């Protein structure tokens, strides 16, 4: 019986300790933007902004960017409209 009480006390102490540790969450999004900017790129910029603003990612992985110029447009017109939080790697 005493062992069960000690085990329970240890279990609840561990739960309280784990609960008090603050953990950070990193949001990673992968996004296929379909032949950007060639396939109606400038017409879809507002839609991309809505999605990115809703998700609020920390890291964005993009597929189907057609050129460095397209990457620059996406970076400046979608990801960094209000600041310079993102950079292309």
The first five atom37 places (N, CA, C, CB, O) and aatype in JSON, in Angstrom:
{
  "aatype": [20, 20, 20, 20, 20, 20, 20, 20, 20, 20, 20, 20, 20, 20, 20, 20, 20, 20, 20, 20, 20, 20, 20, 20, 20, 20, 20, 20, 20, 20, 20, 20, 20, 20, 20, 20, 20, 20, 20, 20, 20, 20, 20, 20, 20, 20, 20, 20, 20, 20, 20, 20, 20, 20, 20, 20, 20, 20, 20, 20, 20, 20, 20, 20, 20, 20, 20, 20, 20, 20, 20, 20, 20, 20, 20, 20, 20, 20, 20, 20, 20, 20, 20, 20, 20, 20, 20, 20, 20],
  "atom_mask": [
    [1, 1, 1, 1, 1],
    [1, 1, 1, 1, 1],
    [1, 1, 1, 1, 1],
    [1, 1, 1, 1, 1],
    [1, 1, 1, 1, 1],
    [1, 1, 1, 1, 1],
    [1, 1, 1, 1, 1],
    [1, 1, 1, 1, 1],
    [1, 1, 1, 1, 1],
    [1, 1, 1, 1, 1],
    [1, 1, 1, 1, 1],
    [1, 1, 1, 1, 1],
    [1, 1, 1, 1, 1],
    [1, 1, 1, 1, 1],
    [1, 1, 1, 1, 1],
    [1, 1, 1, 1, 1],
    [1, 1, 1, 1, 1],
    [1, 1, 1, 1, 1],
    [1, 1, 1, 1, 1],
    [1, 1, 1, 1, 1],
    [1, 1, 1, 1, 1],
    [1, 1, 1, 1, 1],
    [1, 1, 1, 1, 1],
    [1, 1, 1, 1, 1],
    [1, 1, 1, 1, 1],
    [1, 1, 1, 1, 1],
    [1, 1, 1, 1, 1],
    [1, 1, 1, 1, 1],
    [1, 1, 1, 1, 1],
    [1, 1, 1, 1, 1],
    [1, 1, 1, 1, 1],
    [1, 1, 1, 1, 1],
    [1, 1, 1, 1, 1],
    [1, 1, 1, 1, 1],
    [1, 1, 1, 1, 1],
    [1, 1, 1, 1, 1],
    [1, 1, 1, 1, 1],
    [1, 1, 1, 1, 1],
    [1, 1, 1, 1, 1],
    [1, 1, 1, 1, 1],
    [1, 1, 1, 1, 1],
    [1, 1, 1, 1, 1],
    [1, 1, 1, 1, 1],
    [1, 1, 1, 1, 1],
    [1, 1, 1, 1, 1],
    [1, 1, 1, 1, 1],
    [1, 1, 1, 1, 1],
    [1, 1, 1, 1, 1],
    [1, 1, 1, 1, 1],
    [1, 1, 1, 1, 1],
    [1, 1, 1, 1, 1],
    [1, 1, 1, 1, 1],
    [1, 1, 1, 1, 1],
    [1, 1, 1, 1, 1],
    [1, 1, 1, 1, 1],
    [1, 1, 1, 1, 1],
    [1, 1, 1, 1, 1],
    [1, 1, 1, 1, 1],
    [1, 1, 1, 1, 1],
    [1, 1, 1, 1, 1],
    [1, 1, 1, 1, 1],
    [1, 1, 1, 1, 1],
    [1, 1, 1, 1, 1],
    [1, 1, 1, 1, 1],
    [1, 1, 1, 1, 1],
    [1, 1, 1, 1, 1],
    [1, 1, 1, 1, 1],
    [1, 1, 1, 1, 1],
    [1, 1, 1, 1, 1],
    [1, 1, 1, 1, 1],
    [1, 1, 1, 1, 1],
    [1, 1, 1, 1, 1],
    [1, 1, 1, 1, 1],
    [1, 1, 1, 1, 1],
    [1, 1, 1, 1, 1],
    [1, 1, 1, 1, 1],
    [1, 1, 1, 1, 1],
    [1, 1, 1, 1, 1],
    [1, 1, 1, 1, 1],
    [1, 1, 1, 1, 1],
    [1, 1, 1, 1, 1],
    [1, 1, 1, 1, 1],
    [1, 1, 1, 1, 1],
    [1, 1, 1, 1, 1],
    [1, 1, 1, 1, 1],
    [1, 1, 1, 1, 1],
    [1, 1, 1, 1, 1],
    [1, 1, 1, 1, 1],
    [1, 1, 1, 1, 1]
  ],
  "atom_positions": [
    [[0.83, -1.2, 0.0], [0.0, 0.0, 0.0], [0.87, 1.26, 0.0], [-0.94, 0.0, 1.21], [0.6, 2.21, -0.73]],
    [[1.92, 1.25, 0.82], [2.8, 2.41, 0.92], [3.49, 2.67, -0.41], [3.83, 2.22, 2.04], [3.71, 3.82, -0.78]],
    [[3.86, 1.6, -1.12], [4.51, 1.74, -2.42], [3.58, 2.41, -3.43], [4.97, 0.37, -2.95], [4.02, 3.22, -4.24]],
    [[2.29, 2.07, -3.38], [1.3, 2.69, -4.27], [1.17, 4.18, -4.0], [-0.06, 2.0, -4.12], [1.03, 4.97, -4.93]],
    [[1.2, 4.56, -2.73], [1.1, 5.98, -2.37], [2.33, 6.73, -2.86], [0.93, 6.15, -0.84], [2.22, 7.85, -3.37]],
    [[3.51, 6.12, -2.7], [4.74, 6.77, -3.16], [4.75, 6.89, -4.68], [5.97, 5.97, -2.69], [5.15, 7.92, -5.23]],
    [[4.3, 5.85, -5.35], [4.24, 5.88, -6.81], [3.25, 6.96, -7.27], [3.83, 4.5, -7.38], [3.54, 7.7, -8.21]],
    [[2.11, 7.03, -6.63], [1.11, 8.05, -6.99], [1.64, 9.45, -6.74], [-0.18, 7.84, -6.21], [1.45, 10.35, -7.56]],
    [[2.31, 9.65, -5.62], [2.88, 10.96, -5.3], [3.93, 11.35, -6.33], [3.49, 10.97, -3.89], [3.99, 12.5, -6.76]],
    [[4.77, 10.4, -6.72], [5.8, 10.66, -7.73], [5.15, 10.99, -9.07], [6.75, 9.43, -7.87], [5.59, 11.9, -9.78]],
    [[4.11, 10.24, -9.42], [3.41, 10.47, -10.68], [2.8, 11.88, -10.73], [2.31, 9.42, -10.87], [2.97, 12.59, -11.72]],
    [[2.1, 12.28, -9.67], [1.47, 13.6, -9.65], [2.5, 14.73, -9.57], [0.51, 13.69, -8.48], [2.29, 15.8, -10.13]],
    [[3.59, 14.48, -8.87], [4.67, 15.48, -8.83], [5.27, 15.68, -10.21], [5.77, 15.04, -7.84], [5.58, 16.8, -10.61]],
    [[5.43, 14.58, -10.94], [5.96, 14.66, -12.3], [5.0, 15.41, -13.19], [6.23, 13.26, -12.86], [5.43, 16.24, -14.0]],
    [[3.72, 15.15, -13.08], [2.72, 15.86, -13.88], [2.75, 17.36, -13.6], [1.33, 15.32, -13.6], [2.69, 18.16, -14.53]],
    [[2.84, 17.72, -12.35], [2.89, 19.14, -11.99], [4.15, 19.78, -12.56], [2.83, 19.33, -10.46], [4.11, 20.91, -13.05]],
    [[5.28, 19.08, -12.48], [6.54, 19.6, -13.01], [6.45, 19.79, -14.52], [7.69, 18.66, -12.66], [6.85, 20.83, -15.05]],
    [[5.93, 18.79, -15.2], [5.8, 18.88, -16.66], [4.86, 20.01, -17.04], [5.3, 17.55, -17.25], [5.1, 20.71, -18.02]],
    [[3.81, 20.18, -16.29], [2.84, 21.23, -16.58], [3.45, 22.63, -16.44], [1.63, 21.1, -15.66], [3.07, 23.56, -17.16]],
    [[4.38, 22.78, -15.52], [4.98, 24.1, -15.29], [6.06, 24.46, -16.29], [5.54, 24.17, -13.91], [6.44, 25.63, -16.39]],
    [[6.58, 23.49, -17.01], [7.6, 23.77, -18.02], [6.9, 24.35, -19.24], [8.42, 22.48, -18.4], [5.95, 23.76, -19.76]],
    [[7.36, 25.49, -19.7], [6.74, 26.08, -20.88], [7.45, 25.54, -22.12], [6.81, 27.64, -20.83], [8.68, 25.56, -22.21]],
    [[6.68, 25.08, -23.04], [7.21, 24.55, -24.29], [6.82, 25.47, -25.43], [6.71, 23.11, -24.55], [5.69, 25.96, -25.48]],
    [[7.76, 25.71, -26.33], [7.46, 26.53, -27.49], [7.07, 25.64, -28.65], [8.67, 27.41, -27.87], [7.58, 24.53, -28.81]],
    [[6.16, 26.12, -29.44], [5.71, 25.39, -30.61], [6.2, 26.12, -31.85], [4.17, 25.23, -30.62], [6.08, 27.34, -31.96]],
    [[6.74, 25.36, -32.77], [7.17, 25.91, -34.06], [6.21, 25.4, -35.11], [8.66, 25.51, -34.4], [5.96, 24.2, -35.21]],
    [[5.67, 26.31, -35.89], [4.74, 25.95, -36.95], [5.48, 25.95, -38.28], [3.52, 26.92, -36.98], [6.04, 26.97, -38.69]],
    [[5.46, 24.81, -38.92], [6.1, 24.65, -40.23], [5.01, 24.36, -41.23], [7.19, 23.51, -40.22], [4.18, 23.47, -41.02]],
    [[5.0, 25.1, -42.33], [4.01, 24.87, -43.37], [4.74, 24.57, -44.68], [3.05, 26.12, -43.54], [5.75, 25.2, -44.99]],
    [[4.24, 23.62, -45.41], [4.73, 23.35, -46.75], [3.61, 23.69, -47.72], [5.2, 21.85, -46.9], [2.45, 23.31, -47.51]],
    [[3.95, 24.41, -48.77], [2.93, 25.02, -49.62], [3.33, 24.88, -51.08], [2.7, 26.51, -49.24], [4.38, 25.39, -51.48]],
    [[2.52, 24.2, -51.87], [2.74, 24.1, -53.31], [1.97, 25.24, -53.95], [2.29, 22.69, -53.87], [0.74, 25.24, -53.96]],
    [[2.69, 26.2, -54.49], [2.04, 27.4, -55.02], [1.88, 27.37, -56.54], [2.83, 28.63, -54.62], [1.65, 28.4, -57.17]],
    [[1.99, 26.19, -57.12], [1.64, 25.89, -58.51], [2.22, 26.87, -59.54], [0.16, 25.86, -58.66], [1.55, 27.8, -59.98]],
    [[3.45, 26.63, -59.89], [4.12, 27.37, -60.98], [4.13, 28.88, -60.79], [3.46, 27.05, -62.3], [3.91, 29.63, -61.73]],
    [[4.38, 29.31, -59.58], [4.43, 30.74, -59.29], [5.72, 31.33, -59.83], [4.31, 31.01, -57.76], [6.76, 30.7, -59.65]],
    [[5.73, 32.45, -60.47], [4.63, 33.38, -60.74], [3.96, 33.2, -62.09], [5.14, 34.78, -60.64], [3.08, 33.97, -62.46]],
    [[4.38, 32.18, -62.84], [3.86, 32.02, -64.21], [2.36, 31.79, -64.27], [4.56, 30.87, -64.88], [1.69, 32.38, -65.12]],
    [[1.8, 30.95, -63.4], [0.38, 30.62, -63.47], [-0.45, 31.64, -62.67], [0.14, 29.18, -62.93], [-0.84, 31.37, -61.53]],
    [[-0.71, 32.78, -63.26], [-1.53, 33.83, -62.64], [-0.98, 34.28, -61.29], [-2.97, 33.34, -62.47], [-1.74, 34.54, -60.36]],
    [[0.31, 34.36, -61.18], [0.98, 34.67, -59.92], [0.49, 35.92, -59.23], [2.43, 34.79, -60.15], [0.13, 35.88, -58.06]],
    [[0.48, 37.02, -59.94], [0.1, 38.28, -59.31], [-1.37, 38.29, -58.89], [0.38, 39.45, -60.25], [-1.74, 39.02, -57.97]],
    [[-2.19, 37.52, -59.55], [-3.62, 37.47, -59.2], [-3.86, 36.64, -57.94], [-4.42, 36.88, -60.36], [-4.92, 36.76, -57.32]],
    [[-2.89, 35.8, -57.57], [-3.08, 34.92, -56.41], [-2.38, 35.43, -55.15], [-2.57, 33.54, -56.73], [-2.48, 34.8, -54.1]],
    [[-1.69, 36.54, -55.23], [-0.93, 37.05, -54.08], [-1.83, 37.31, -52.88], [-0.2, 38.34, -54.46], [-1.48, 36.95, -51.76]],
    [[-2.98, 37.92, -53.09], [-3.9, 38.18, -51.97], [-4.37, 36.87, -51.32], [-5.12, 38.98, -52.45], [-4.5, 36.8, -50.1]],
    [[-4.61, 35.84, -52.13], [-5.03, 34.55, -51.59], [-3.92, 33.92, -50.75], [-5.44, 33.59, -52.72], [-4.18, 33.36, -49.69]],
    [[-2.68, 34.03, -51.23], [-1.54, 33.51, -50.47], [-1.41, 34.23, -49.13], [-0.24, 33.66, -51.28], [-1.13, 33.61, -48.1]],
    [[-1.61, 35.53, -49.14], [-1.53, 36.31, -47.9], [-2.56, 35.84, -46.88], [-1.74, 37.81, -48.19], [-2.25, 35.7, -45.69]],
    [[-3.77, 35.6, -47.33], [-4.84, 35.15, -46.43], [-4.45, 33.83, -45.77], [-6.17, 34.99, -47.2], [-4.61, 33.65, -44.57]],
    [[-3.93, 32.9, -46.56], [-3.54, 31.59, -46.03], [-2.4, 31.72, -45.03], [-3.14, 30.64, -47.17], [-2.46, 31.16, -43.94]],
    [[-1.36, 32.46, -45.4], [-0.19, 32.62, -44.53], [-0.58, 33.37, -43.26], [0.94, 33.37, -45.27], [-0.13, 33.0, -42.17]],
    [[-1.39, 34.39, -43.36], [-1.84, 35.14, -42.18], [-2.65, 34.26, -41.24], [-2.67, 36.36, -42.59], [-2.57, 34.39, -40.02]],
    [[-3.44, 33.36, -41.8], [-4.27, 32.47, -40.97], [-3.41, 31.44, -40.24], [-5.32, 31.75, -41.84], [-3.62, 31.18, -39.05]],
    [[-2.44, 30.86, -40.94], [-1.61, 29.8, -40.36], [-0.56, 30.36, -39.4], [-0.92, 29.01, -41.46], [-0.22, 29.71, -38.41]],
    [[-0.05, 31.55, -39.66], [1.01, 32.18, -38.88], [2.22, 31.26, -38.69], [0.47, 32.61, -37.51], [2.6, 30.95, -37.56]],
    [[2.82, 30.81, -39.81], [3.94, 29.87, -39.7], [5.24, 30.52, -39.26], [4.15, 29.17, -41.02], [5.44, 31.72, -39.44]],
    [[6.12, 29.7, -38.67], [7.47, 30.14, -38.35], [8.42, 29.81, -39.5], [7.95, 29.48, -37.04], [9.37, 30.55, -39.77]],
    [[8.16, 28.7, -40.17], [8.96, 28.25, -41.3], [8.01, 27.92, -42.44], [9.86, 27.01, -40.92], [7.0, 27.25, -42.23]],
    [[8.34, 28.39, -43.64], [7.53, 28.12, -44.83], [8.41, 27.43, -45.85], [6.9, 29.44, -45.41], [9.47, 27.94, -46.21]],
    [[7.96, 26.27, -46.33], [8.66, 25.54, -47.38], [7.76, 25.61, -48.61], [8.96, 24.03, -46.97], [6.6, 25.2, -48.57]],
    [[8.3, 26.15, -49.69], [7.51, 26.39, -50.9], [7.95, 25.45, -52.02], [7.65, 27.86, -51.36], [9.14, 25.2, -52.2]],
    [[6.98, 24.92, -52.76], [7.25, 24.15, -53.96], [6.71, 24.86, -55.19], [6.66, 22.74, -53.85], [5.75, 25.63, -55.1]],
    [[7.33, 24.61, -56.31], [6.95, 25.08, -57.64], [7.1, 26.59, -57.84], [5.53, 24.71, -57.92], [6.29, 27.22, -58.51]],
    [[8.13, 27.14, -57.25], [8.54, 28.51, -57.6], [9.33, 28.39, -58.9], [9.41, 29.21, -56.43], [10.23, 27.56, -59.0]],
    [[9.0, 29.19, -59.87], [9.59, 29.04, -61.2], [10.9, 29.79, -61.4], [8.61, 29.5, -62.22], [11.64, 29.49, -62.34]],
    [[11.2, 30.76, -60.54], [12.43, 31.54, -60.74], [12.81, 32.26, -59.45], [12.24, 32.57, -61.88], [12.03, 32.33, -58.5]],
    [[14.02, 32.78, -59.44], [14.46, 33.59, -58.3], [13.61, 34.86, -58.2], [15.95, 33.96, -58.43], [13.3, 35.32, -57.1]],
    [[13.24, 35.41, -59.35], [12.37, 36.59, -59.34], [11.02, 36.26, -58.7], [12.16, 37.12, -60.78], [10.47, 37.08, -57.96]],
    [[10.49, 35.07, -58.98], [9.25, 34.63, -58.35], [9.4, 34.48, -56.85], [8.78, 33.33, -58.96], [8.49, 34.81, -56.09]],
    [[10.56, 33.98, -56.43], [10.81, 33.85, -54.99], [10.86, 35.21, -54.33], [12.13, 33.11, -54.74], [10.31, 35.41, -53.24]],
    [[11.5, 36.16, -54.99], [11.58, 37.52, -54.45], [10.19, 38.16, -54.33], [12.48, 38.39, -55.34], [9.89, 38.82, -53.34]],
    [[9.35, 37.95, -55.34], [7.99, 38.5, -55.31], [7.2, 37.87, -54.17], [7.27, 38.26, -56.67], [6.53, 38.57, -53.42]],
    [[7.28, 36.55, -54.04], [6.54, 35.86, -52.98], [7.03, 36.32, -51.6], [6.69, 34.34, -53.11], [6.23, 36.57, -50.7]],
    [[8.32, 36.42, -51.46], [8.91, 36.85, -50.19], [8.46, 38.26, -49.82], [10.44, 36.78, -50.25], [8.03, 38.51, -48.7]],
    [[8.57, 39.18, -50.77], [8.25, 40.58, -50.5], [6.75, 40.87, -50.46], [8.89, 41.45, -51.55], [6.3, 41.69, -49.65]],
    [[5.97, 40.2, -51.31], [4.56, 40.53, -51.45], [3.63, 39.67, -50.59], [4.16, 40.39, -52.86], [2.47, 40.03, -50.38]],
    [[4.14, 38.55, -50.09], [3.3, 37.67, -49.28], [3.85, 37.54, -47.86], [3.19, 36.28, -49.93], [3.15, 37.83, -46.89]],
    [[5.09, 37.12, -47.74], [5.64, 36.8, -46.41], [6.08, 38.03, -45.63], [6.8, 35.87, -46.56], [5.91, 38.08, -44.41]],
    [[6.64, 39.0, -46.3], [7.21, 40.16, -45.6], [6.49, 41.46, -45.89], [8.66, 40.31, -45.96], [7.13, 42.51, -45.99]],
    [[5.2, 41.41, -46.03], [4.42, 42.62, -46.33], [4.5, 43.62, -45.17], [2.95, 42.25, -46.61], [4.61, 44.82, -45.38]],
    [[4.43, 43.1, -43.94], [4.41, 43.99, -42.79], [5.73, 44.09, -42.06], [3.37, 43.54, -41.83], [5.8, 44.73, -41.01]],
    [[6.78, 43.49, -42.59], [8.08, 43.53, -41.94], [9.06, 42.65, -42.68], [7.98, 43.1, -40.47], [8.89, 42.37, -43.86]],
    [[10.08, 42.22, -41.98], [11.06, 41.34, -42.61], [11.29, 40.09, -41.75], [12.41, 42.09, -42.83], [12.42, 39.76, -41.4]],
    [[10.21, 39.41, -41.43], [10.29, 38.23, -40.57], [10.87, 37.02, -41.29], [8.92, 37.89, -40.04], [11.46, 36.15, -40.64]],
    [[10.73, 36.95, -42.6], [11.17, 35.79, -43.36], [12.34, 36.14, -44.28], [10.03, 35.22, -44.17], [12.49, 37.28, -44.71]],
    [[13.15, 35.12, -44.56], [14.21, 35.27, -45.55], [14.28, 33.98, -46.34], [15.58, 35.59, -44.89], [13.94, 32.91, -45.84]],
    [[14.72, 34.09, -47.58], [14.86, 32.93, -48.46], [16.2, 32.27, -48.2], [14.71, 33.33, -49.96], [17.23, 32.94, -48.07]],
    [[16.18, 30.96, -48.14], [17.42, 30.2, -47.93], [17.61, 29.25, -49.08], [17.39, 29.44, -46.59], [18.6, 28.51, -49.11]]
  ]
}
